[in-house]
Amino acid sequence: MLKAELIKRSPLRILEKSTHGGVGKGNIGVIAAKKGIGKTACLVHLATDQLFQGKHIIHVSFASSTQHIIAWYEDIFSEISRRKKLADAMDIHDEIIRRRVIMNFNQNGVTTGQVTRSIRSMIRDGAFAADCIIIDGYDFRKSTVEDLKGIKDFAEELGLEIWFSATLQDDELPAGKGEVPEVLQPYLDHISIVIILKPEKGLIRLELLKDHDIRSIGDLHLKLDPKILLILEEDEAVTV
């Protein structure tokens, strides 16, 4: 399969159609789930899809090491290439790596202002024309509404799409269908899209809880397969 066809057939086109074109420039999206459910896999698949489209990605990690992030990108690229029989896979791999930067922070040691200044420096001083920022491992419990507003303002100023992951504790899982987790509710004025990952019958379903100004949307008919760590259409079979 050629790259253009792969982009056209990506299940993430369903996500874009279901969310009025996706997060959009200047906006924030959040993928929420319990630890180990697949948030990073979803974020990396989203980022890889944008890399295939020629966009530039900055992946901000608040984990202690970035080695596992690099491994996620390698594994997901390899799995997409294998499943779709991607032509010129290695040339494309080398091309997209040049459009990806990984940055690492400790949330206890820096302010959100310092993080956005570092990203700004990478974009302007480093001449890295980022289109999308992935922020993984950010703890919303240690944040404030003003912190997220600052990130939203930053996204609007530079025309960036920003995706966060949000880890939920057992007692933070929504009690009812369509409910936004309580830990995210104070921030909803600054978040355009909220997706929750829900384990179901050996797969992980993507449920849309907020789509810009609309709440309680429901099932996206997309799934994350935990065996291959890719977002797939609901009825798409797994090949091994």
QUIDAPE-V47103 format. One record per pair of residues at least 6 apart in sequence whose C-alpha atoms are under 6 Angstrom apart, sorted by sequence separation. I is the first residue (numbers start at 0). J is the second residue. D is the distance in whole Angstrom. If there is no record, write none. Layout:
# QUIDAPE-V47103
i = {I/I}
j = {J/J}
d = {D/D}
This chain:
# QUIDAPE-V47103
i = {15/122/197/208/223/173/197/208/223/196/208/222/196/207/222/195/207/221/195/206/221/222/194/206/221/194/206/220/194/205/193/193/205/192/205/192/204/192/203/191/203/202/131/133/135/130/131/132/133/134/135/131/177/177/57/59/61/144/55/56/57/58/59/60/61/55/57/59/61/50/56/55/58/59/55/56/57/58/59/60/61/54/56/0/1/0/1/0/25/25/34/25/29/31/33/24/25/26/27/28/29/30/31/32/33/24/25/27/29/31/32/24/23/28/27/28/32/27/28/29/30/31/32/28/30/40/18/10/10}
j = {21/128/203/214/229/180/204/215/230/204/216/230/205/216/231/205/217/231/206/217/232/233/206/218/233/207/219/233/208/219/208/209/221/209/222/210/222/211/222/211/223/224/159/161/163/159/160/161/162/163/164/161/208/215/99/101/103/186/98/99/100/101/102/103/104/99/101/103/105/95/129/129/132/133/130/131/132/133/134/135/136/130/132/84/85/85/86/86/154/155/166/158/162/164/166/158/159/160/161/162/163/164/165/166/167/159/160/162/164/166/167/160/160/190/190/191/195/191/192/193/194/195/196/193/195/228/210/231/232}
d = {4/6/5/6/6/5/5/5/4/6/6/6/5/6/5/6/5/6/5/5/5/6/6/5/5/5/6/5/6/6/5/5/6/5/6/5/4/6/5/4/5/5/5/6/6/5/5/5/5/5/5/6/5/4/6/6/6/6/5/5/5/5/5/5/5/6/6/6/5/6/6/5/6/6/5/5/5/5/5/5/5/6/6/6/6/5/5/6/4/4/6/5/6/6/5/5/5/6/5/5/5/5/5/5/5/5/6/6/6/6/5/5/6/6/5/6/6/6/4/5/5/5/5/6/6/6/6/6/6}
